[in-house]
Amino acid sequence: MDDMDRAQKLRQMSIGQLVKRISASTLDRDFMGLPETGEIWVRTPENLKDYLAHVLHELREPWRLRCMPSGGRKDDTAYFNIWMKKRDRDFPELRPGYTPPEGGDDDGGDDGAPPPPVV
């Protein structure tokens, strides 16, 4: 199969199929170099690219992208809607236009940081 046939085949696959291929447990090489990963990137809307980069490049957890749209829809938009919900729930700071909550993160609790040195 030549490169044009492969590219055509990738364009015909759903986002779900592409994600399934890059997150396969039997994958014996790095998923970042796969043409499927490139196809996912090209199709992903701009407002989700930070989320996609975070999941694939920083976390290296392509399985986080796996989902099943409800209502029988399996088009790209159905998958992207689920990704937006996951992004907003799990990583709200990646949402375009995100502003941190007032008052910062200091809740008075132990944040796990080592104590300051005693002089």
RALIN-V662629 format. One record per backbone hydrogen bond with DSSP energy under -0.5 kcal/mol. NH is the residue of the N-H (numbers start at 1). CO is the residue of the C=O. Records with the same first field share a line. If there is no record, write none. Layout:
# RALIN-V662629
NH->CO / CO
This chain:
# RALIN-V662629
6->2
7->3
8->4
9->5
10->6
11->7
12->8
13->9 / 10
18->14
19->15
20->16
21->17
22->18
23->19
24->21
27->24
33->30
34->31
37->34
38->34
39->35
40->36
41->37
42->38
43->39
44->40
48->45
49->45 / 46
50->46
52->48
53->49
54->50
55->51
56->52
57->53
58->53
59->54
61->55
64->61
65->62
66->63
73->70
78->75
79->75
80->76
81->77
82->78
83->79
84->80
85->81
86->82
87->83
88->84
89->85
90->86
91->86 / 87
94->91
95->92
98->95
104->101
107->105
111->109
119->117
